[in-house]
Amino acid sequence: MICPFCNPETIAKQLLYENDNVRVIHNIRPANKGQCIVVPKRHVTNIRDLTKDELVDMITMVQLVSRKYEEYLKPVGINYGFNEGQYAGQMTEHFHFHVLPRMDGDKNRLPEYHLFHRDPQTKQNLSPDDLKLCVDEMKKLF
């Protein structure tokens, strides 16, 4: 089965904009007007496989989309994000970055918080000691 983000038919139907390395494709099932995805033209499944140029072009394109939406749609907020791997919610095995403009009143049909945030009712900070342990452990990776 061909990847939908590599499929010339999908691209022809949903392409909003592109440059040498990336495309902006309108979401086939938008939660809100303008919801789109920014995808590298080269088929890669995760952020680690992007070249530096592709990564720079992706985030620059996300910024461009955001600016265009700010001017035209006048959203009250924008959700940005990506999922990597099936267990993280990645539905298509082609790395992509979501851009979801949020409109006044949409929280009646969309959650107030995004997938990357915990429910505000259960949000608790780590204790200072637990936070230090986590930071120290992860710092070793860099």
N, C-alpha and C positions, 0 to 999 in steps of 0.2 A: 504494500500500500504506500502510495506516495505521500510524503509529508505535506499537509495543507499549506504550510508557509513557503514551501518550495514549488508547489503546484502552480504552473502558469495560469490555469483557469482561476484559481483563488486570487492570485496576484492581480489578474486583469479585473476581477470583480470588486476587490476590496482595497486596492492600493490607494493610499492618500498622498504619499510623497516618498521619494527615495533619493539617496545619494550613492556614491560608489560602493559603500559597504553595508548600508542598512536600508530597510523599508519601514514605512508606517502603514499598517494595515488596519482597516476598521474592523472592530470585533463583530463576529457574525451573530452573537447574542448579547448586544450591549445592555448593560444594566441602566445606563443613562446615555443621553445623546452625546455622541462624540467619543465614547469609549473606544480606545484603540490599543494596538500593541506595536511595539517597536521591535523588529527582528533583524538579526544579521542576515545578509544575503547568503552567506556561506552556512551550510547546515552544521550546526554544533548543538550539543545537548546541554551544555552547562557553561557557566561564566568562566571557568578556568581554561576552557579551550578557545576563548576569544583572543585574537591578537590585540596588542595595545591599540592599534589604529581602529579596530572594530569596537573596542570598549569605549574609546574616546568618542567615536562617531555615535555610538548608541546613546550615551548620556547627553551628548550635545543635541541629538535629535529629540530626546525626551524633553530637554529644556526648550527647544524650539516649539514642539507641540504644546507644551505648557503655556508658553507665551502667546501662541496663536489662540488657544482656547480661552486664555484670560481676556484677550481683546474681544473675541467673538461671542463666546458662550457666557462670559461673566460668572464663572462658578464661584460658589462660596468656599470651596476647598477642592483639592485634588488628591486622590489616592494614587500612589506609585508603588510598584512592587513586582517581584517575580517569585516563582516557585521553582524549585529544582528537585526533580525526582518524583516518582509516583506517590511516595508517602508524604511528600510536602505539598501535593496537590497539582503537580505539573501534569496537565492532560495531554499535551502534545510534546513529543520529544524533540523539540527545536527550541533553543533558548529564546525567550521573549520577555519583554518588559511591559507591564500593564500601565496604562494611563487612564484613570477613571475620574472624569470631572464630577464633582458633587454639586448638586443644585439645591437651592433652598426648598425644603419640604420633602426631599427624597428619603429622609430617614424614616418616613412612614412605610416605605417599601424596601429600604436598604438599611443594614445595621449602621448605628452611629459610629461604630469603630470598625476598623479594617481587620482583615485576617491576621495581620502582623501585630495586632494589639490584643491584649486580654480584655475580657469583659470588664468594663469599669466597676461593676459591682464587686468583683473579686480581686481587683488590683491591690497588691501589697508589695511594698519594697522589700528587697532582701535586707537582712540585718547587716550592720556595718561589717561584722566578722565574716558572714557568708559572702558578702560582696567582695571583700578583700581576697578571700580564697578563690573565687571565680576569676577575678581580675589577674591575680598572680598566676593561676594555671594557664589562662589564655594568653597572657603576655609572653609566655615561653615559646609560643608559636611564631613570634615575629623577631 
